Amino acid sequence: MIMYLFVEEKIKKAVDAGEFNNLPGQGEPLDFRDDLPGLSPELKLGFKVLKNAGYIPEKGQTNKENITIQDLLSYATDGKEKGKFEKRLQFEELVQEKKWHHNSKFKAYADRIYQKLFK
């Protein structure tokens, strides 16, 4: 609750000081168009964050309907983390396939397994 009051006070001071005046797009309607239909909300958010930060090249924007989590990771890391991520993704698929995530014994040791395999 204290953090909320602190943030609210900072915002009020900024408004009073005019820091929110003349922002780009002020007075224009918000664009709620879905640019990425069919993608999960996580992929959409990741794509938008990377695009706004300048990590996604123009060629990546043309194929945005078929973008995968591997593509986003490649854009974000220049391909340096691809192997490590693919191993983790394969392991996650195995866990889902074998339904280990429902097993209480697996849950008890999951952190240790992830630490050994992916750290």
PyMOL CGO cylinders between C-alpha atoms (Angstrom):
from pymol import cmd
from pymol.cgo import CYLINDER

trace = [
    CYLINDER, 0.00, 0.00, 0.00, 2.85, 2.37, 0.79, 0.3, 1, 1, 1, 1, 1, 1,
    CYLINDER, 2.85, 2.37, 0.79, 4.39, 1.81, -2.64, 0.3, 1, 1, 1, 1, 1, 1,
    CYLINDER, 4.39, 1.81, -2.64, 1.06, 2.65, -4.27, 0.3, 1, 1, 1, 1, 1, 1,
    CYLINDER, 1.06, 2.65, -4.27, 0.90, 5.98, -2.41, 0.3, 1, 1, 1, 1, 1, 1,
    CYLINDER, 0.90, 5.98, -2.41, 4.51, 6.75, -3.32, 0.3, 1, 1, 1, 1, 1, 1,
    CYLINDER, 4.51, 6.75, -3.32, 3.90, 6.08, -7.02, 0.3, 1, 1, 1, 1, 1, 1,
    CYLINDER, 3.90, 6.08, -7.02, 0.62, 7.99, -6.99, 0.3, 1, 1, 1, 1, 1, 1,
    CYLINDER, 0.62, 7.99, -6.99, 2.39, 11.01, -5.46, 0.3, 1, 1, 1, 1, 1, 1,
    CYLINDER, 2.39, 11.01, -5.46, 5.14, 10.90, -8.11, 0.3, 1, 1, 1, 1, 1, 1,
    CYLINDER, 5.14, 10.90, -8.11, 2.56, 10.76, -10.90, 0.3, 1, 1, 1, 1, 1, 1,
    CYLINDER, 2.56, 10.76, -10.90, 0.64, 13.72, -9.47, 0.3, 1, 1, 1, 1, 1, 1,
    CYLINDER, 0.64, 13.72, -9.47, 3.85, 15.78, -9.26, 0.3, 1, 1, 1, 1, 1, 1,
    CYLINDER, 3.85, 15.78, -9.26, 4.73, 14.91, -12.87, 0.3, 1, 1, 1, 1, 1, 1,
    CYLINDER, 4.73, 14.91, -12.87, 1.24, 15.90, -14.06, 0.3, 1, 1, 1, 1, 1, 1,
    CYLINDER, 1.24, 15.90, -14.06, 1.42, 19.18, -12.15, 0.3, 1, 1, 1, 1, 1, 1,
    CYLINDER, 1.42, 19.18, -12.15, 4.88, 19.87, -13.62, 0.3, 1, 1, 1, 1, 1, 1,
    CYLINDER, 4.88, 19.87, -13.62, 3.53, 19.27, -17.14, 0.3, 1, 1, 1, 1, 1, 1,
    CYLINDER, 3.53, 19.27, -17.14, 5.76, 16.29, -17.87, 0.3, 1, 1, 1, 1, 1, 1,
    CYLINDER, 5.76, 16.29, -17.87, 2.91, 14.50, -19.65, 0.3, 1, 1, 1, 1, 1, 1,
    CYLINDER, 2.91, 14.50, -19.65, 2.08, 17.43, -21.94, 0.3, 1, 1, 1, 1, 1, 1,
    CYLINDER, 2.08, 17.43, -21.94, 2.80, 17.13, -25.68, 0.3, 1, 1, 1, 1, 1, 1,
    CYLINDER, 2.80, 17.13, -25.68, 3.55, 13.42, -25.67, 0.3, 1, 1, 1, 1, 1, 1,
    CYLINDER, 3.55, 13.42, -25.67, 3.60, 11.69, -29.07, 0.3, 1, 1, 1, 1, 1, 1,
    CYLINDER, 3.60, 11.69, -29.07, 0.14, 10.45, -29.99, 0.3, 1, 1, 1, 1, 1, 1,
    CYLINDER, 0.14, 10.45, -29.99, -1.61, 12.66, -27.49, 0.3, 1, 1, 1, 1, 1, 1,
    CYLINDER, -1.61, 12.66, -27.49, -5.30, 13.03, -28.34, 0.3, 1, 1, 1, 1, 1, 1,
    CYLINDER, -5.30, 13.03, -28.34, -5.19, 10.25, -30.93, 0.3, 1, 1, 1, 1, 1, 1,
    CYLINDER, -5.19, 10.25, -30.93, -7.26, 7.08, -30.52, 0.3, 1, 1, 1, 1, 1, 1,
    CYLINDER, -7.26, 7.08, -30.52, -5.47, 3.98, -29.28, 0.3, 1, 1, 1, 1, 1, 1,
    CYLINDER, -5.47, 3.98, -29.28, -4.84, 1.22, -31.81, 0.3, 1, 1, 1, 1, 1, 1,
    CYLINDER, -4.84, 1.22, -31.81, -6.40, -2.00, -30.51, 0.3, 1, 1, 1, 1, 1, 1,
    CYLINDER, -6.40, -2.00, -30.51, -6.04, -3.85, -33.81, 0.3, 1, 1, 1, 1, 1, 1,
    CYLINDER, -6.04, -3.85, -33.81, -4.73, -7.38, -33.41, 0.3, 1, 1, 1, 1, 1, 1,
    CYLINDER, -4.73, -7.38, -33.41, -1.60, -7.45, -35.59, 0.3, 1, 1, 1, 1, 1, 1,
    CYLINDER, -1.60, -7.45, -35.59, -0.77, -11.03, -34.63, 0.3, 1, 1, 1, 1, 1, 1,
    CYLINDER, -0.77, -11.03, -34.63, -3.92, -13.14, -34.83, 0.3, 1, 1, 1, 1, 1, 1,
    CYLINDER, -3.92, -13.14, -34.83, -3.55, -16.75, -33.79, 0.3, 1, 1, 1, 1, 1, 1,
    CYLINDER, -3.55, -16.75, -33.79, -0.51, -16.24, -31.56, 0.3, 1, 1, 1, 1, 1, 1,
    CYLINDER, -0.51, -16.24, -31.56, -0.57, -16.79, -27.83, 0.3, 1, 1, 1, 1, 1, 1,
    CYLINDER, -0.57, -16.79, -27.83, -0.68, -13.65, -25.68, 0.3, 1, 1, 1, 1, 1, 1,
    CYLINDER, -0.68, -13.65, -25.68, 2.87, -14.36, -24.46, 0.3, 1, 1, 1, 1, 1, 1,
    CYLINDER, 2.87, -14.36, -24.46, 4.26, -14.45, -28.00, 0.3, 1, 1, 1, 1, 1, 1,
    CYLINDER, 4.26, -14.45, -28.00, 2.35, -11.30, -28.95, 0.3, 1, 1, 1, 1, 1, 1,
    CYLINDER, 2.35, -11.30, -28.95, 3.74, -9.44, -25.97, 0.3, 1, 1, 1, 1, 1, 1,
    CYLINDER, 3.74, -9.44, -25.97, 7.26, -10.70, -26.63, 0.3, 1, 1, 1, 1, 1, 1,
    CYLINDER, 7.26, -10.70, -26.63, 7.05, -9.71, -30.29, 0.3, 1, 1, 1, 1, 1, 1,
    CYLINDER, 7.05, -9.71, -30.29, 5.77, -6.21, -29.48, 0.3, 1, 1, 1, 1, 1, 1,
    CYLINDER, 5.77, -6.21, -29.48, 8.44, -5.62, -26.82, 0.3, 1, 1, 1, 1, 1, 1,
    CYLINDER, 8.44, -5.62, -26.82, 11.25, -6.75, -29.11, 0.3, 1, 1, 1, 1, 1, 1,
    CYLINDER, 11.25, -6.75, -29.11, 9.83, -4.81, -32.07, 0.3, 1, 1, 1, 1, 1, 1,
    CYLINDER, 9.83, -4.81, -32.07, 9.52, -1.59, -30.06, 0.3, 1, 1, 1, 1, 1, 1,
    CYLINDER, 9.52, -1.59, -30.06, 13.06, -2.04, -28.75, 0.3, 1, 1, 1, 1, 1, 1,
    CYLINDER, 13.06, -2.04, -28.75, 14.38, -2.40, -32.31, 0.3, 1, 1, 1, 1, 1, 1,
    CYLINDER, 14.38, -2.40, -32.31, 15.48, -6.03, -32.08, 0.3, 1, 1, 1, 1, 1, 1,
    CYLINDER, 15.48, -6.03, -32.08, 13.22, -7.40, -34.83, 0.3, 1, 1, 1, 1, 1, 1,
    CYLINDER, 13.22, -7.40, -34.83, 14.49, -6.62, -38.34, 0.3, 1, 1, 1, 1, 1, 1,
    CYLINDER, 14.49, -6.62, -38.34, 12.14, -5.65, -41.17, 0.3, 1, 1, 1, 1, 1, 1,
    CYLINDER, 12.14, -5.65, -41.17, 12.30, -9.17, -42.65, 0.3, 1, 1, 1, 1, 1, 1,
    CYLINDER, 12.30, -9.17, -42.65, 11.10, -10.56, -39.30, 0.3, 1, 1, 1, 1, 1, 1,
    CYLINDER, 11.10, -10.56, -39.30, 8.07, -8.28, -39.34, 0.3, 1, 1, 1, 1, 1, 1,
    CYLINDER, 8.07, -8.28, -39.34, 6.83, -9.62, -42.68, 0.3, 1, 1, 1, 1, 1, 1,
    CYLINDER, 6.83, -9.62, -42.68, 6.57, -13.17, -41.34, 0.3, 1, 1, 1, 1, 1, 1,
    CYLINDER, 6.57, -13.17, -41.34, 5.05, -12.25, -37.99, 0.3, 1, 1, 1, 1, 1, 1,
    CYLINDER, 5.05, -12.25, -37.99, 2.03, -14.55, -38.37, 0.3, 1, 1, 1, 1, 1, 1,
    CYLINDER, 2.03, -14.55, -38.37, 4.32, -17.60, -38.19, 0.3, 1, 1, 1, 1, 1, 1,
    CYLINDER, 4.32, -17.60, -38.19, 6.69, -16.40, -35.48, 0.3, 1, 1, 1, 1, 1, 1,
    CYLINDER, 6.69, -16.40, -35.48, 7.78, -18.85, -32.80, 0.3, 1, 1, 1, 1, 1, 1,
    CYLINDER, 7.78, -18.85, -32.80, 9.31, -18.49, -29.37, 0.3, 1, 1, 1, 1, 1, 1,
    CYLINDER, 9.31, -18.49, -29.37, 12.60, -19.66, -30.89, 0.3, 1, 1, 1, 1, 1, 1,
    CYLINDER, 12.60, -19.66, -30.89, 12.46, -16.78, -33.38, 0.3, 1, 1, 1, 1, 1, 1,
    CYLINDER, 12.46, -16.78, -33.38, 11.90, -14.26, -30.59, 0.3, 1, 1, 1, 1, 1, 1,
    CYLINDER, 11.90, -14.26, -30.59, 14.79, -15.68, -28.60, 0.3, 1, 1, 1, 1, 1, 1,
    CYLINDER, 14.79, -15.68, -28.60, 17.02, -15.55, -31.65, 0.3, 1, 1, 1, 1, 1, 1,
    CYLINDER, 17.02, -15.55, -31.65, 16.12, -11.89, -32.26, 0.3, 1, 1, 1, 1, 1, 1,
    CYLINDER, 16.12, -11.89, -32.26, 16.71, -10.98, -28.62, 0.3, 1, 1, 1, 1, 1, 1,
    CYLINDER, 16.71, -10.98, -28.62, 20.08, -12.72, -28.27, 0.3, 1, 1, 1, 1, 1, 1,
    CYLINDER, 20.08, -12.72, -28.27, 21.42, -12.60, -31.83, 0.3, 1, 1, 1, 1, 1, 1,
    CYLINDER, 21.42, -12.60, -31.83, 21.19, -16.41, -31.86, 0.3, 1, 1, 1, 1, 1, 1,
    CYLINDER, 21.19, -16.41, -31.86, 23.68, -16.89, -29.01, 0.3, 1, 1, 1, 1, 1, 1,
    CYLINDER, 23.68, -16.89, -29.01, 21.29, -18.65, -26.59, 0.3, 1, 1, 1, 1, 1, 1,
    CYLINDER, 21.29, -18.65, -26.59, 19.51, -20.83, -29.14, 0.3, 1, 1, 1, 1, 1, 1,
    CYLINDER, 19.51, -20.83, -29.14, 21.09, -24.18, -28.20, 0.3, 1, 1, 1, 1, 1, 1,
    CYLINDER, 21.09, -24.18, -28.20, 20.52, -23.78, -24.48, 0.3, 1, 1, 1, 1, 1, 1,
    CYLINDER, 20.52, -23.78, -24.48, 16.91, -22.74, -25.00, 0.3, 1, 1, 1, 1, 1, 1,
    CYLINDER, 16.91, -22.74, -25.00, 16.16, -25.56, -27.42, 0.3, 1, 1, 1, 1, 1, 1,
    CYLINDER, 16.16, -25.56, -27.42, 17.39, -28.12, -24.88, 0.3, 1, 1, 1, 1, 1, 1,
    CYLINDER, 17.39, -28.12, -24.88, 15.15, -26.65, -22.22, 0.3, 1, 1, 1, 1, 1, 1,
    CYLINDER, 15.15, -26.65, -22.22, 12.18, -26.56, -24.60, 0.3, 1, 1, 1, 1, 1, 1,
    CYLINDER, 12.18, -26.56, -24.60, 12.74, -30.23, -25.52, 0.3, 1, 1, 1, 1, 1, 1,
    CYLINDER, 12.74, -30.23, -25.52, 12.89, -31.13, -21.84, 0.3, 1, 1, 1, 1, 1, 1,
    CYLINDER, 12.89, -31.13, -21.84, 9.69, -29.20, -21.13, 0.3, 1, 1, 1, 1, 1, 1,
    CYLINDER, 9.69, -29.20, -21.13, 7.96, -31.07, -23.95, 0.3, 1, 1, 1, 1, 1, 1,
    CYLINDER, 7.96, -31.07, -23.95, 9.16, -34.39, -22.49, 0.3, 1, 1, 1, 1, 1, 1,
    CYLINDER, 9.16, -34.39, -22.49, 7.84, -33.42, -19.05, 0.3, 1, 1, 1, 1, 1, 1,
    CYLINDER, 7.84, -33.42, -19.05, 4.45, -32.56, -20.56, 0.3, 1, 1, 1, 1, 1, 1,
    CYLINDER, 4.45, -32.56, -20.56, 4.37, -35.70, -22.71, 0.3, 1, 1, 1, 1, 1, 1,
    CYLINDER, 4.37, -35.70, -22.71, 5.22, -38.02, -19.80, 0.3, 1, 1, 1, 1, 1, 1,
    CYLINDER, 5.22, -38.02, -19.80, 2.94, -36.00, -17.48, 0.3, 1, 1, 1, 1, 1, 1,
    CYLINDER, 2.94, -36.00, -17.48, 5.73, -35.69, -14.94, 0.3, 1, 1, 1, 1, 1, 1,
    CYLINDER, 5.73, -35.69, -14.94, 4.47, -32.26, -13.95, 0.3, 1, 1, 1, 1, 1, 1,
    CYLINDER, 4.47, -32.26, -13.95, 1.57, -34.08, -12.20, 0.3, 1, 1, 1, 1, 1, 1,
    CYLINDER, 1.57, -34.08, -12.20, 3.94, -36.35, -10.29, 0.3, 1, 1, 1, 1, 1, 1,
    CYLINDER, 3.94, -36.35, -10.29, 4.59, -35.18, -6.71, 0.3, 1, 1, 1, 1, 1, 1,
    CYLINDER, 4.59, -35.18, -6.71, 8.03, -36.83, -6.65, 0.3, 1, 1, 1, 1, 1, 1,
    CYLINDER, 8.03, -36.83, -6.65, 9.07, -34.98, -9.81, 0.3, 1, 1, 1, 1, 1, 1,
    CYLINDER, 9.07, -34.98, -9.81, 7.86, -31.70, -8.33, 0.3, 1, 1, 1, 1, 1, 1,
    CYLINDER, 7.86, -31.70, -8.33, 10.00, -32.30, -5.25, 0.3, 1, 1, 1, 1, 1, 1,
    CYLINDER, 10.00, -32.30, -5.25, 13.14, -32.68, -7.36, 0.3, 1, 1, 1, 1, 1, 1,
    CYLINDER, 13.14, -32.68, -7.36, 12.28, -30.42, -10.29, 0.3, 1, 1, 1, 1, 1, 1,
    CYLINDER, 12.28, -30.42, -10.29, 14.40, -27.49, -9.09, 0.3, 1, 1, 1, 1, 1, 1,
    CYLINDER, 14.40, -27.49, -9.09, 17.47, -29.68, -8.67, 0.3, 1, 1, 1, 1, 1, 1,
    CYLINDER, 17.47, -29.68, -8.67, 16.95, -31.23, -12.10, 0.3, 1, 1, 1, 1, 1, 1,
    CYLINDER, 16.95, -31.23, -12.10, 16.62, -27.85, -13.78, 0.3, 1, 1, 1, 1, 1, 1,
    CYLINDER, 16.62, -27.85, -13.78, 19.70, -26.54, -11.95, 0.3, 1, 1, 1, 1, 1, 1,
    CYLINDER, 19.70, -26.54, -11.95, 21.82, -29.50, -13.09, 0.3, 1, 1, 1, 1, 1, 1,
    CYLINDER, 21.82, -29.50, -13.09, 20.58, -29.47, -16.67, 0.3, 1, 1, 1, 1, 1, 1,
    CYLINDER, 20.58, -29.47, -16.67, 20.27, -25.78, -17.47, 0.3, 1, 1, 1, 1, 1, 1,
    CYLINDER, 20.27, -25.78, -17.47, 22.49, -23.71, -15.17, 0.3, 1, 1, 1, 1, 1, 1,
]
cmd.load_cgo(trace, "trace")
